[in-house]
């Protein structure tokens, strides 16, 4: 099955779910891949407060999700790995401009599953001759990938690292490259490596935040979600105390 056909099938299935849920309280969420392991606890906390709401969440690279929403994918809320994509949607028209909010700040880490690699500093790891493959999310569509390139550039080692890059479609796939041994190290989101599903798969060090532009993660209602009261509740919940406590536990920084 080719990739285009798989996309059509996924969207068709999603449309069937959206149609079946119409009339009941429901929220369709498109979320950046760094939130993959976080959405379960987040949605559980939301449902504890609003038990009659049905939630459907899909994850992917922020840039890819923006394209889907702009082309009519039936999502109500978009959770991005940055604030540029939500603002872009608002400028294009599919999303109401006043609904853009910053809900957390992502933190970048350098992750490895290899015990022999000495995780001292980012520069030392990149200069290690044993590091042959460095996983990074596609900077064209993944904000964490852009942050990794920026950090390497500020350390003046981007040209040294780039020939060894292995690109993931999103930050989750990037982390999987490292966990599976298909990459020696990788730049991934802290939220992934502290999650129970991955906490025992390797070691990591945090990339100093001074090396990259803050990864302010933004959310926005889509044009479809504007008329959905449950979607507005979900968006408001993201910046409430229950959700913010969860974000902190998963290694995110919080907005002031």
C-alpha positions, 0 to 999 in steps of 0.5 A: 500500500503506498503512502498516499493511499494510506493517508486517504484511508486514515482520513476516511476512517477518521471521517467515519468516526467524526460522523458517528460521534456527531450529536454526542459530546466529542472532541477530535484532537490533532497533536504534535508527536512529542505529546504521544505518551502524554495524551493518554494521561491528559485525556484521562484527566479531562474525562474525569472532569467531563465524563460524557465527552468522547475524545479521538486523538491523532499524532504526527509532525506539526507541519503535516497536521497543519496541511491536513487541517488546511485541507479539511481534516475533521479536527476540532483542536490542534496541539502543535510543537510550536506556536507558528503553526497555530498562528499560520492556521489562524492567518489562513482562515481555518482557525479562529485567531483569538483561540491561539494559546501557549500551553507548555514549553518543550525541552530538547534532549540528546538520547542514546540506547548505547551504554558505551557512549559517554553522555558528557556534553552535546559537543563531545557526543557529536565528536565521538567517532563511534557515533555514526548515525544521529537521529533528528526529526525532519526540520521542515515539519518538526519544531524539535528538529529545527531546535536541534539544528539550531543548537548544533549550529550555535555549537559550531558543529552542525556541519560535522553532524549533518552527514550522519543525520537520520531523519524521522518524520516526527519526533516519535519516530526519531526516538524509535530510531534510537530505541531500536538501535537504528541510530546511535543517538538522537535529539528528541523531546524530554516528554518522550524519554521520561514517559514510562513507555521509554524510561528504561530504553536508554540514557539522555542529557538535556540540551542547554536551553540557551542553545535554541529558541524556546519551544513554545507549544501552542494550541488552537481551535480549528474552524470546525472546533469553533462551534464545538463547546466541548472543543473550547472546554478542551482548549481551556483545560490545557492551561488549567491546573490539572493539565499544567501539573501533568505537563510538569511531570512529563518534563515540560516547562510551563507558561508564566 
